[in-house]
Amino acid sequence: MPPAPKSANPSTPAEIHRYFEVALYLLVLTGFATLASTGGLGVVTVSLVCAALLYRGYQLATERTFLIPERWTTFLTLAYVAFYLIDYLLLSGGFLNATVHLVLFVMVVRLFSAQRDRDYYFLAVIAFLMVLAASVLTVDSTFLLAFGLFLLTAVAAFILMEMRRSAKTATVQANPATDEQSHRRMGLSLVGISPVLVIFILLGGAVIFFALPRISTGYLSAYAPGGEIATGFSDEVQLGRIGQIQQSNSLVMHIQIDGDPHGAFDLKWRGVALNLFDGKTWSNPHQQHLIAPSPEGRFLLPPFPPPGARRSEEPTVRMIHYRVLMEPVSSNVFFLAPIPRTLNGNYRAVATDSHGAVFNLDPEHPITRYEAASDIGQPSPAQLRAASKVYPPAILLTDLQLPPLDPRVARLASAITTSAPTNFDKATAIDKYLRSHFNYTLQLPRTVSPDPIANFLFERKQGHCEYFASAMAVMLRTLGIPSRLVNGFRTGEFNDVTSQYLVRASNAHSWVEAYFPGYGWVSFDPTPGAAVEVRSGWGRAMLYVDAMASFWREWVINYDSSHQYSLGQQIAHHGVERYERLRFWARRRYDGMLDAARRTQRTITRSPGRWSIAGICATVLLLISANLGRLWRALRVRRIAAKPDRAPRAAATIWYQRMTHALGKRGWKKSPVQTPREFANSLPREPVRKIVSEFTEHYERARFGDSPQDASRLPELFEEIAAAARSAARRQMLE
């Protein structure tokens, strides 16, 4: 048999100490699970700490004890300090990760060596610090669930910690309970009260959180993942970078378009445009220009609408307004639908370049949430076919540049467009050719070809969107058509629960923009389209999970003064609306009651006799209904009193009350402090005292002995008592 658990202190009950150790272990376990769920720890670290925690849990379950001697803890700590330098310089490669490893090591050592109160307090502090670190490393909604579990174990642990402290400092020691049921009741009480306290803590915290004003400065974006997204939307992008981004399925942003509850749009969300190509890398050498905000706080994006122009008269204009909620992806690019006109958000410095990309230059406010309006109207094919071929000098200077190319590229472009009379037809022909003669794949080549475009067109004949777009842009330039590469995202899956589009890293995309004088840059997408994913079953359930995550990011992580103002407006609006509805409802009911009263008055006036009888009957029915319970109890009492042998106990009570009531009317009242026998002996006259004494004996046997025979005697004795009381009263009057 394993040894019984020993108390840490002779004055602390063993069961309290055991429950405390289990609660503290669960506190550390949930703290580490919260930290591990962020994905910020390595596989080796998670595996080693999990193994240690599982072994400690096995010890607690089997009531076994293994403690590291104190001298060994000092030696191990000093040894790990030396290892910390190696971890910092060679293994982790960073201060944050190496420090987290050090803290986890100290936690494991302390978990197997805790004997004093300060050791337990230290473990509780370490658990809290792990949750705090998790809040830095993640913005996911799973943190709320993990934090709720941590809070539950923390409440139980601190309750038990206070019980241990009180037991140790108490001057009067209670005898410890020895039965198992008392220990089980204590555990059940603890399990019952902890969730209640946690619910009240969360509710109170929610009220304080939403009520107090906050200023959003981003959610610690320095630790945010997604560096690969940033490198795919910088001023210089190598071929294959977008394909690497597409390997991930992580969520990048939520987009909600006003007036679009069913997902009717299939848009591209423009990031950066690149116009210089050296054969392997696209780049954008253009400088960024700051945009001054308008007095309303909006940023007007060029090209600005001409003064006094009536945009609604232009047939190609189609304005949409949308909101974007970005995940932390370490990118300073605003992803916007073409052609962006306005941008609104909590950003102090916004810039744009000559290619239409919009950048955030405010380091204190990373991109999290913004609103924008875009013109998604496109010129018709007839308009583009009739476009001029005279290009502005700046366009000819920057957007026709080509590196040394394989001669086959120009010959292929010429062969594809032989029968195309206009530049628009040539662009359309190249677009259709690439779509129909090449295959789409995300399998990137193991080695980079010296000429990736020629390798794609004439040897590999398959690739991802970046190769399709680069090939089309290069072939257009060989034909004298200005073109450029655009990196961004395609519209992803539509979540009809939140009316939001879910854009993932796998939706990263490259396409082509060609220039047409008089109409500007027009988009072409030569990449073969992918099938639209339809959610069902478990996938459908994940849409609800995404809706919860979206709410968490929007109203918790990014909650600031603007959200508070919006929430206050909504509450005020709904409050006024509900008040008006209630007032209108009450007014209608009041008017209806007045009309009914007038109709009733007219009807009663015409036939008063009939309505008087009806009123009397209604009054009688109301009185009967109001006293129905009393009448039922009176009938029940009469039934029991009539046949006392069927319910001796109840009948005895009824007849004794009747007897004392009858004597009370004759002047012999029973005091509440008197027993039945004392009352019988206190009566002054015979034969009343004798009969009441006999009645009391039968009453007690019927009431406490459940005797039917004694109960049957009570009505007869009651009549004798009543008669004797009347005779005694008459004699008293004669005397």
URTA-V341616 format. One record per residue. N is the residue number from 1. RES is the residue in one small letter. OMEGA is omega as a letter, one per 20 degrees, with the letter a starting at -180 (none if undefined). BURIAL is # if it has 9 or more other C-alpha atoms within 8 Angstrom, else .. Layout:
N_RES_OMEGA_BURIAL + N_RES_OMEGA_BURIAL
This chain:
1_m_r_. + 2_p_a_. + 3_p_r_. + 4_a_r_. + 5_p_r_. + 6_k_r_. + 7_s_r_# + 8_a_a_. + 9_n_a_. + 10_p_a_. + 11_s_r_. + 12_t_r_# + 13_p_a_# + 14_a_a_# + 15_e_r_. + 16_i_r_# + 17_h_r_# + 18_r_r_# + 19_y_r_# + 20_f_r_# + 21_e_r_. + 22_v_a_# + 23_a_r_# + 24_l_r_# + 25_y_r_# + 26_l_r_# + 27_l_r_# + 28_v_a_# + 29_l_a_# + 30_t_r_# + 31_g_r_# + 32_f_r_# + 33_a_r_# + 34_t_r_# + 35_l_a_# + 36_a_a_# + 37_s_r_. + 38_t_a_# + 39_g_a_. + 40_g_r_. + 41_l_r_# + 42_g_a_. + 43_v_a_. + 44_v_r_. + 45_t_a_# + 46_v_a_# + 47_s_a_. + 48_l_a_. + 49_v_r_# + 50_c_r_. + 51_a_r_. + 52_a_r_# + 53_l_r_# + 54_l_r_. + 55_y_r_. + 56_r_r_# + 57_g_r_# + 58_y_r_. + 59_q_a_# + 60_l_a_# + 61_a_a_. + 62_t_r_. + 63_e_r_# + 64_r_a_# + 65_t_r_. + 66_f_a_. + 67_l_r_. + 68_i_r_# + 69_p_a_. + 70_e_r_. + 71_r_r_. + 72_w_r_. + 73_t_r_# + 74_t_r_. + 75_f_a_. + 76_l_r_. + 77_t_r_# + 78_l_r_. + 79_a_a_. + 80_y_r_# + 81_v_r_# + 82_a_r_. + 83_f_a_. + 84_y_r_# + 85_l_r_. + 86_i_r_# + 87_d_a_# + 88_y_a_# + 89_l_a_# + 90_l_a_. + 91_l_a_. + 92_s_r_# + 93_g_a_# + 94_g_a_. + 95_f_a_. + 96_l_a_. + 97_n_r_# + 98_a_r_# + 99_t_r_# + 100_v_r_. + 101_h_r_# + 102_l_a_# + 103_v_r_# + 104_l_r_# + 105_f_r_. + 106_v_r_# + 107_m_a_# + 108_v_r_# + 109_v_a_# + 110_r_r_# + 111_l_a_# + 112_f_r_# + 113_s_a_# + 114_a_r_# + 115_q_a_. + 116_r_a_. + 117_d_a_. + 118_r_r_. + 119_d_r_# + 120_y_r_# + 121_y_r_. + 122_f_r_. + 123_l_r_# + 124_a_r_# + 125_v_r_. + 126_i_r_# + 127_a_r_# + 128_f_r_# + 129_l_r_. + 130_m_r_# + 131_v_r_# + 132_l_r_. + 133_a_r_# + 134_a_r_# + 135_s_r_# + 136_v_a_# + 137_l_a_# + 138_t_r_# + 139_v_a_# + 140_d_a_. + 141_s_r_# + 142_t_r_. + 143_f_r_# + 144_l_r_. + 145_l_r_. + 146_a_r_# + 147_f_r_# + 148_g_r_# + 149_l_r_# + 150_f_r_# + 151_l_r_# + 152_l_r_# + 153_t_r_# + 154_a_r_# + 155_v_r_# + 156_a_a_# + 157_a_a_# + 158_f_r_. + 159_i_r_. + 160_l_r_# + 161_m_r_# + 162_e_r_. + 163_m_r_# + 164_r_a_# + 165_r_a_. + 166_s_r_. + 167_a_a_# + 168_k_a_# + 169_t_a_. + 170_a_r_. + 171_t_r_. + 172_v_a_. + 173_q_r_. + 174_a_r_. + 175_n_a_. + 176_p_r_. + 177_a_a_. + 178_t_a_. + 179_d_a_. + 180_e_a_. + 181_q_a_. + 182_s_r_# + 183_h_r_# + 184_r_r_. + 185_r_r_. + 186_m_r_. + 187_g_r_# + 188_l_r_. + 189_s_r_. + 190_l_r_# + 191_v_a_# + 192_g_a_. + 193_i_a_. + 194_s_r_# + 195_p_r_# + 196_v_r_. + 197_l_r_# + 198_v_r_# + 199_i_r_. + 200_f_r_. + 201_i_a_. + 202_l_r_. + 203_l_r_. + 204_g_r_. + 205_g_r_. + 206_a_r_. + 207_v_a_. + 208_i_a_. + 209_f_a_. + 210_f_a_. + 211_a_a_. + 212_l_r_. + 213_p_a_. + 214_r_r_. + 215_i_a_. + 216_s_r_# + 217_t_a_. + 218_g_a_# + 219_y_r_# + 220_l_a_. + 221_s_r_# + 222_a_r_. + 223_y_a_. + 224_a_r_# + 225_p_r_. + 226_g_r_# + 227_g_r_# + 228_e_r_. + 229_i_a_# + 230_a_a_# + 231_t_r_# + 232_g_a_# + 233_f_r_# + 234_s_a_. + 235_d_a_# + 236_e_a_# + 237_v_r_# + 238_q_r_. + 239_l_a_# + 240_g_a_# + 241_r_r_# + 242_i_r_# + 243_g_r_# + 244_q_r_. + 245_i_a_# + 246_q_r_# + 247_q_a_# + 248_s_r_# + 249_n_a_. + 250_s_a_. + 251_l_a_# + 252_v_a_# + 253_m_r_# + 254_h_a_# + 255_i_r_# + 256_q_a_# + 257_i_r_# + 258_d_r_. + 259_g_a_. + 260_d_a_# + 261_p_a_. + 262_h_r_. + 263_g_a_# + 264_a_a_. + 265_f_r_. + 266_d_a_. + 267_l_r_. + 268_k_a_# + 269_w_a_# + 270_r_r_# + 271_g_a_# + 272_v_r_# + 273_a_a_# + 274_l_a_# + 275_n_r_# + 276_l_a_# + 277_f_r_# + 278_d_a_. + 279_g_r_# + 280_k_a_# + 281_t_r_# + 282_w_a_# + 283_s_a_# + 284_n_a_# + 285_p_a_. + 286_h_a_. + 287_q_r_. + 288_q_a_. + 289_h_r_. + 290_l_r_. + 291_i_r_# + 292_a_r_. + 293_p_r_# + 294_s_r_. + 295_p_r_. + 296_e_r_. + 297_g_r_. + 298_r_r_# + 299_f_r_# + 300_l_a_# + 301_l_r_# + 302_p_j_. + 303_p_a_. + 304_f_r_. + 305_p_r_. + 306_p_a_. + 307_p_r_. + 308_g_a_. + 309_a_r_. + 310_r_a_. + 311_r_a_. + 312_s_a_. + 313_e_a_. + 314_e_a_. + 315_p_a_. + 316_t_a_. + 317_v_r_# + 318_r_a_. + 319_m_r_# + 320_i_r_# + 321_h_a_# + 322_y_r_# + 323_r_a_# + 324_v_r_# + 325_l_a_# + 326_m_r_# + 327_e_r_. + 328_p_a_# + 329_v_r_# + 330_s_r_# + 331_s_r_# + 332_n_a_# + 333_v_r_# + 334_f_r_# + 335_f_a_# + 336_l_r_# + 337_a_r_# + 338_p_i_# + 339_i_a_. + 340_p_r_# + 341_r_a_# + 342_t_r_# + 343_l_a_# + 344_n_r_# + 345_g_a_. + 346_n_a_. + 347_y_a_. + 348_r_a_. + 349_a_r_# + 350_v_a_# + 351_a_r_# + 352_t_r_# + 353_d_a_# + 354_s_r_. + 355_h_r_. + 356_g_r_# + 357_a_a_# + 358_v_a_# + 359_f_r_# + 360_n_r_# + 361_l_a_# + 362_d_a_# + 363_p_a_. + 364_e_a_. + 365_h_r_# + 366_p_a_# + 367_i_r_# + 368_t_a_# + 369_r_r_# + 370_y_r_# + 371_e_a_# + 372_a_r_# + 373_a_a_# + 374_s_r_# + 375_d_a_# + 376_i_r_# + 377_g_a_. + 378_q_r_. + 379_p_r_. + 380_s_r_. + 381_p_r_. + 382_a_r_. + 383_q_a_. + 384_l_r_# + 385_r_a_# + 386_a_a_. + 387_a_r_# + 388_s_r_. + 389_k_r_. + 390_v_a_. + 391_y_r_# + 392_p_a_. + 393_p_a_. + 394_a_r_. + 395_i_r_# + 396_l_a_# + 397_l_a_. + 398_t_a_# + 399_d_r_# + 400_l_a_# + 401_q_r_# + 402_l_r_# + 403_p_r_. + 404_p_a_. + 405_l_r_# + 406_d_a_. + 407_p_a_. + 408_r_a_. + 409_v_a_# + 410_a_r_# + 411_r_r_. + 412_l_r_. + 413_a_r_# + 414_s_a_# + 415_a_a_. + 416_i_a_# + 417_t_a_# + 418_t_a_. + 419_s_a_. + 420_a_a_# + 421_p_a_. + 422_t_r_. + 423_n_r_# + 424_f_r_# + 425_d_r_# + 426_k_r_# + 427_a_r_# + 428_t_a_# + 429_a_r_# + 430_i_r_# + 431_d_a_# + 432_k_a_# + 433_y_a_# + 434_l_r_# + 435_r_a_# + 436_s_a_. + 437_h_a_. + 438_f_a_. + 439_n_r_# + 440_y_r_# + 441_t_r_. + 442_l_r_# + 443_q_a_. + 444_l_r_. + 445_p_a_. + 446_r_r_. + 447_t_a_. + 448_v_r_. + 449_s_r_. + 450_p_r_. + 451_d_a_# + 452_p_a_# + 453_i_r_# + 454_a_r_# + 455_n_r_# + 456_f_a_# + 457_l_a_# + 458_f_a_. + 459_e_a_. + 460_r_r_. + 461_k_r_# + 462_q_a_# + 463_g_r_# + 464_h_a_# + 465_c_a_# + 466_e_r_# + 467_y_r_# + 468_f_a_# + 469_a_r_# + 470_s_r_# + 471_a_a_# + 472_m_a_# + 473_a_r_# + 474_v_a_# + 475_m_r_# + 476_l_a_# + 477_r_r_# + 478_t_r_# + 479_l_r_# + 480_g_r_. + 481_i_r_# + 482_p_a_# + 483_s_r_# + 484_r_r_# + 485_l_r_# + 486_v_r_# + 487_n_r_# + 488_g_a_# + 489_f_r_# + 490_r_r_# + 491_t_a_# + 492_g_a_# + 493_e_r_# + 494_f_r_# + 495_n_a_# + 496_d_r_# + 497_v_a_. + 498_t_a_. + 499_s_a_# + 500_q_r_# + 501_y_r_# + 502_l_a_# + 503_v_a_# + 504_r_r_# + 505_a_r_# + 506_s_r_# + 507_n_r_# + 508_a_a_# + 509_h_r_# + 510_s_r_# + 511_w_a_# + 512_v_r_# + 513_e_r_# + 514_a_a_# + 515_y_r_# + 516_f_a_# + 517_p_a_# + 518_g_a_. + 519_y_r_# + 520_g_a_. + 521_w_a_. + 522_v_a_# + 523_s_r_. + 524_f_a_# + 525_d_a_. + 526_p_a_# + 527_t_r_# + 528_p_a_. + 529_g_r_. + 530_a_a_. + 531_a_r_. + 532_v_a_. + 533_e_r_. + 534_v_a_. + 535_r_r_. + 536_s_r_. + 537_g_a_. + 538_w_r_. + 539_g_r_. + 540_r_r_# + 541_a_a_# + 542_m_r_. + 543_l_r_# + 544_y_r_# + 545_v_r_. + 546_d_r_. + 547_a_r_# + 548_m_r_# + 549_a_r_# + 550_s_r_# + 551_f_a_# + 552_w_a_# + 553_r_a_# + 554_e_a_# + 555_w_r_# + 556_v_a_. + 557_i_a_# + 558_n_a_# + 559_y_r_# + 560_d_a_# + 561_s_r_# + 562_s_r_. + 563_h_a_# + 564_q_r_# + 565_y_r_. + 566_s_r_. + 567_l_r_. + 568_g_r_. + 569_q_r_. + 570_q_r_. + 571_i_r_. + 572_a_a_. + 573_h_a_. + 574_h_r_. + 575_g_r_. + 576_v_a_. + 577_e_r_. + 578_r_r_. + 579_y_r_. + 580_e_r_. + 581_r_r_. + 582_l_r_. + 583_r_r_. + 584_f_r_. + 585_w_a_. + 586_a_r_. + 587_r_r_. + 588_r_r_. + 589_r_r_. + 590_y_r_. + 591_d_r_. + 592_g_r_. + 593_m_r_. + 594_l_r_. + 595_d_r_. + 596_a_r_. + 597_a_r_. + 598_r_r_. + 599_r_r_. + 600_t_r_. + 601_q_r_. + 602_r_a_. + 603_t_a_. + 604_i_r_# + 605_t_a_. + 606_r_a_. + 607_s_a_. + 608_p_a_. + 609_g_a_. + 610_r_a_. + 611_w_r_# + 612_s_r_. + 613_i_r_. + 614_a_r_. + 615_g_r_. + 616_i_r_. + 617_c_r_. + 618_a_r_. + 619_t_r_. + 620_v_r_. + 621_l_r_. + 622_l_r_. + 623_l_r_. + 624_i_r_. + 625_s_a_. + 626_a_a_. + 627_n_a_. + 628_l_r_. + 629_g_r_. + 630_r_r_. + 631_l_r_. + 632_w_r_. + 633_r_r_. + 634_a_r_. + 635_l_r_. + 636_r_r_. + 637_v_r_# + 638_r_a_. + 639_r_r_. + 640_i_a_# + 641_a_a_# + 642_a_r_. + 643_k_a_# + 644_p_a_# + 645_d_a_# + 646_r_r_. + 647_a_a_# + 648_p_a_# + 649_r_a_# + 650_a_r_# + 651_a_r_# + 652_a_r_# + 653_t_a_# + 654_i_a_# + 655_w_r_# + 656_y_r_# + 657_q_r_. + 658_r_a_. + 659_m_a_# + 660_t_r_# + 661_h_r_# + 662_a_r_# + 663_l_r_# + 664_g_r_# + 665_k_r_. + 666_r_r_. + 667_g_a_. + 668_w_a_. + 669_k_r_# + 670_k_r_. + 671_s_r_. + 672_p_a_. + 673_v_a_. + 674_q_r_# + 675_t_r_. + 676_p_a_. + 677_r_r_# + 678_e_r_. + 679_f_a_# + 680_a_a_# + 681_n_a_. + 682_s_a_. + 683_l_a_# + 684_p_a_. + 685_r_r_. + 686_e_j_. + 687_p_a_. + 688_v_a_# + 689_r_a_# + 690_k_a_# + 691_i_r_# + 692_v_r_# + 693_s_r_# + 694_e_r_. + 695_f_a_# + 696_t_r_# + 697_e_r_. + 698_h_r_# + 699_y_a_# + 700_e_r_# + 701_r_r_# + 702_a_a_# + 703_r_a_# + 704_f_r_. + 705_g_r_. + 706_d_a_# + 707_s_r_# + 708_p_a_# + 709_q_r_. + 710_d_r_# + 711_a_a_# + 712_s_a_# + 713_r_a_# + 714_l_r_# + 715_p_r_# + 716_e_a_. + 717_l_r_# + 718_f_r_# + 719_e_r_. + 720_e_r_# + 721_i_a_# + 722_a_r_# + 723_a_r_. + 724_a_r_# + 725_a_r_# + 726_r_r_. + 727_s_a_. + 728_a_r_# + 729_a_r_# + 730_r_r_. + 731_r_a_. + 732_q_r_. + 733_m_r_. + 734_l_r_. + 735_e_none_.
